[in-house]
């Protein structure tokens, strides 16, 4: 297989040489960001609802597998006979919410790609105001609110918080935005959490061990084998290389691969470019479930989907952590 087209194979020498200078220039902005974040936390008065609120968050900007984890936890709570639903901000969508997502009526331009993906397998809501969203869900009869992201949003009180960490790339360069990928210092993010979910293969990061919080292990698993024949893969997620690795591990014959920015809205020009690569290699196009919902509807049938799910190493350990939250919930 030739080198993947445009895939992240490392910076060129000139970019590597300029990186330290760029980081130095961004340091004051990181200080300013961190000051504003700490001020927001200190001044917040979280609103509380009477049903359990479980946050599935992270300390980095994306690529940890947080949305599949939220889907898996929702399914496990539903198996208890409790009506659980996810609550997302609706990133990239125009609807402010609170709103229950209807996949037959809403598009990613309405509610964002993550909420639309979650709505395909269970109940999903969006609301830019998380507290208002949780109140609306409680009023509608939801028995457990799963906050998809929101660890750095103090407006809604959480009963339990998981921090999801990618074992393959836990904290990037260790710097806070915009100098690095961290939304806050790792120590403070873990201090406010109740447990860690470590995704993929790799050692438990020292910071997670030092936090003293329980660590659950999980992995992303393909729901089926890779399609046969030559493939051109593309993805606009937090860490596109994870998709490529999973596809290769499942036997995918990848002839080319193109990464896009997270939440990238695909245009006709994008699709024409991808089609040209597929024609060149007599291949079919393939992408993630999250990317597929962002494709123009008339092009979706021509692009294959490679879905994955989060699988916990011990469902019993997850259940043991969640069980105390539901003593006051009547299914």
C-alpha positions, 0 to 999 in steps of 0.5 A, spaced: 500 500 500 502 506 498 503 512 503 496 514 505 494 521 501 494 527 506 494 522 512 498 525 518 505 522 517 508 527 521 510 535 520 516 537 514 522 539 517 521 546 516 514 545 520 518 542 526 523 547 526 518 553 527 513 549 532 517 551 538 517 558 536 509 557 535 508 554 542 512 560 545 507 565 541 501 561 544 503 561 551 500 568 553 494 565 550 494 559 553 494 563 560 489 567 558 484 561 556 486 558 563 485 564 567 478 565 564 476 557 565 478 558 572 474 564 573 468 560 570 468 554 574 469 559 581 463 563 579 458 558 577 452 556 581 450 549 578 443 547 577 441 540 579 435 536 577 432 530 581 434 525 576 441 522 575 446 526 571 452 522 568 457 526 564 462 523 559 467 528 558 474 529 557 480 533 558 482 534 551 479 537 545 477 530 541 478 524 538 478 519 545 471 515 543 467 519 547 461 519 543 461 511 542 462 511 550 456 515 551 452 510 547 454 504 550 453 507 557 446 509 555 445 502 553 447 499 559 442 503 563 437 502 559 438 494 560 436 496 567 429 498 565 431 506 566 429 511 560 436 514 559 437 519 554 444 523 552 444 530 552 449 534 547 450 541 546 449 540 538 455 542 536 455 545 529 447 545 529 443 551 528 437 549 533 439 551 540 434 546 544 432 544 548 430 539 543 429 531 542 432 529 536 428 525 531 433 522 525 427 522 520 426 529 521 433 533 523 439 533 519 446 534 522 445 542 520 440 542 525 442 538 531 450 537 529 453 530 527 454 527 534 447 528 537 444 525 530 449 519 531 446 518 538 439 518 536 440 513 531 441 508 536 437 511 542 434 517 545 438 523 544 437 531 546 440 537 544 441 544 548 446 549 548 444 551 555 445 544 559 441 546 565 435 547 561 436 541 557 436 537 563 430 540 566 426 539 559 428 531 559 426 530 566 419 533 565 419 529 559 420 523 563 427 521 562 430 517 568 437 518 567 441 524 563 447 522 560 451 528 558 455 527 552 461 532 553 460 538 558 466 536 563 468 543 563 461 546 563 459 548 570 452 550 569 449 543 570 450 539 577 453 532 575 452 526 580 458 522 576 463 524 571 467 519 567 473 522 563 475 518 557 482 518 555 485 515 549 491 510 551 494 511 544 495 519 545 493 521 552 494 528 553 498 531 547 504 535 548 501 537 555 499 544 554 492 547 554 489 551 548 491 554 544 498 551 545 496 544 546 490 540 546 488 540 553 481 543 555 484 544 562 490 542 566 490 534 567 490 534 574 484 539 575 480 535 570 481 528 573 480 531 580 473 533 578 472 526 575 469 520 579 472 515 574 477 514 568 475 510 562 481 508 558 480 507 551 484 502 547 491 499 548 496 502 552 499 503 559 494 507 564 497 514 564 501 516 570 496 522 572 490 517 572 494 512 577 496 518 581 489 521 581 486 515 585 480 514 581 477 508 578 480 506 571 475 502 567 478 499 560 474 499 553 476 499 546 472 501 540 470 495 536 468 494 529 461 491 528 463 487 522 468 486 517 471 491 513 468 491 506 472 487 500 475 490 495 480 497 494 477 502 499 479 510 499 478 512 506 476 519 509 474 522 516 473 528 519 474 526 527 478 528 532 483 523 531 482 520 523 488 515 524 484 511 529 479 510 524 484 508 519 487 503 524 481 500 525 479 499 518 486 496 516 486 491 522 479 489 520 482 487 513 480 493 509 484 494 503 486 501 503 489 504 497 488 512 499 486 516 505 484 523 506 483 526 513 479 532 514 478 537 520 473 534 526 466 536 524 468 538 517 461 539 513 462 536 506 461 540 500 460 538 493 468 539 491 470 535 497 466 529 494 468 530 487 475 530 489 474 523 493 471 520 487 477 522 483 481 518 488 476 512 488 476 512 480 484 512 480 484 506 484 478 503 482 476 503 489 469 505 493 469 510 498 468 509 506 468 513 512 465 513 519 458 513 521 459 520 524 462 523 518 456 519 514 451 523 517 454 530 514 454 528 507 449 531 502 443 526 502 444 524 495 451 522 496 450 518 502 448 511 498 455 511 494 459 512 500 460 505 505 460 506 512 465 503 517 461 503 524 464 501 531 462 501 538 465 502 545 466 495 548 468 495 556 473 490 558 468 489 564 461 491 564 460 489 571 465 494 573 461 499 570 455 497 573 458 497 580 460 504 579 453 506 576 448 502 581 448 507 587 445 512 582 439 509 581 437 507 588 432 513 587 430 512 580 423 508 579 423 505 572 
